[in-house]
Amino acid sequence: MHMKQMGQMRPRFLGQKREPGLVEAQYSFARTSGKQPLGEALIFGERRDSSEKFQHRDVMTIRTEYPYQTLRIQTGDEDPVMDLWIVYVPQDAEELTNRTFGLLSVKRPKVPGVLELAWPFLVAFTERIFAEDREIVELEQQAWRELGGDHNVEVFPVINALRGLLAECGVPAPAVNA
């Protein structure tokens, strides 16, 4: 069976912002190969290839304003083509499990009815992303418990800024005997 590659994206880190209660990072993307997924073409309202014309044109902004996260994608000064708001809510006092809540806004495509036709696919996509996020958070919590704390040696500045934000806004973790 032959599988078509649906596209490879290369991110470019554009910078970050750190303020009290806030961490923000911006990225642009370039398609390095493959075909553009249909859902992406519907959201952007055009078919795009890997030519220079479309490289690093869109900016994705990921912002954490504790305890909420947003993800916004826009092209230049145009209205965002996608805006996602998300929050993780612990379900128990030990914070071993959580529920993920989100709100997805998508710019209505120029062709009438396309959004309505694509909506079930957008819902399935976001539900899968939320389920993956929940699983990742719960695996991180499990690793914390099993290892007796966070033993990662992080070098990416945005992640270090995010860790600082969580320490600033969250409940202090108990001291770990190393």
ChimeraX attribute file (.defattr): number of C-alpha atoms within 10 A of each C-alpha:
attribute: neighborCount
match mode: 1-to-1
recipient: residues
	/A:1	3
	/A:2	4
	/A:3	5
	/A:4	8
	/A:5	11
	/A:6	11
	/A:7	14
	/A:8	15
	/A:9	15
	/A:10	14
	/A:11	15
	/A:12	13
	/A:13	14
	/A:14	12
	/A:15	12
	/A:16	16
	/A:17	12
	/A:18	16
	/A:19	10
	/A:20	11
	/A:21	15
	/A:22	20
	/A:23	23
	/A:24	20
	/A:25	19
	/A:26	20
	/A:27	18
	/A:28	20
	/A:29	18
	/A:30	20
	/A:31	20
	/A:32	14
	/A:33	15
	/A:34	14
	/A:35	16
	/A:36	18
	/A:37	13
	/A:38	13
	/A:39	15
	/A:40	12
	/A:41	13
	/A:42	18
	/A:43	20
	/A:44	22
	/A:45	16
	/A:46	12
	/A:47	13
	/A:48	16
	/A:49	17
	/A:50	17
	/A:51	11
	/A:52	10
	/A:53	10
	/A:54	13
	/A:55	17
	/A:56	16
	/A:57	13
	/A:58	18
	/A:59	20
	/A:60	21
	/A:61	19
	/A:62	18
	/A:63	21
	/A:64	21
	/A:65	17
	/A:66	17
	/A:67	15
	/A:68	15
	/A:69	18
	/A:70	18
	/A:71	18
	/A:72	19
	/A:73	21
	/A:74	19
	/A:75	15
	/A:76	10
	/A:77	6
	/A:78	7
	/A:79	11
	/A:80	18
	/A:81	18
	/A:82	17
	/A:83	18
	/A:84	16
	/A:85	17
	/A:86	17
	/A:87	17
	/A:88	18
	/A:89	14
	/A:90	13
	/A:91	11
	/A:92	9
	/A:93	7
	/A:94	8
	/A:95	11
	/A:96	15
	/A:97	18
	/A:98	16
	/A:99	13
	/A:100	14
	/A:101	13
	/A:102	16
	/A:103	11
	/A:104	15
	/A:105	13
	/A:106	17
	/A:107	16
	/A:108	17
	/A:109	16
	/A:110	13
	/A:111	9
	/A:112	9
	/A:113	10
	/A:114	14
	/A:115	19
	/A:116	11
	/A:117	10
	/A:118	14
	/A:119	13
	/A:120	10
	/A:121	13
	/A:122	17
	/A:123	12
	/A:124	11
	/A:125	12
	/A:126	15
	/A:127	15
	/A:128	12
	/A:129	12
	/A:130	18
	/A:131	12
	/A:132	12
	/A:133	15
	/A:134	17
	/A:135	14
	/A:136	12
	/A:137	15
	/A:138	16
	/A:139	14
	/A:140	14
	/A:141	17
	/A:142	14
	/A:143	14
	/A:144	13
	/A:145	12
	/A:146	10
	/A:147	10
	/A:148	14
	/A:149	16
	/A:150	13
	/A:151	10
	/A:152	6
	/A:153	7
	/A:154	10
	/A:155	8
	/A:156	8
	/A:157	12
	/A:158	19
	/A:159	13
	/A:160	13
	/A:161	18
	/A:162	20
	/A:163	14
	/A:164	17
	/A:165	21
	/A:166	19
	/A:167	12
	/A:168	13
	/A:169	15
	/A:170	11
	/A:171	8
	/A:172	9
	/A:173	8
	/A:174	8
	/A:175	8
	/A:176	9
	/A:177	6
	/A:178	6
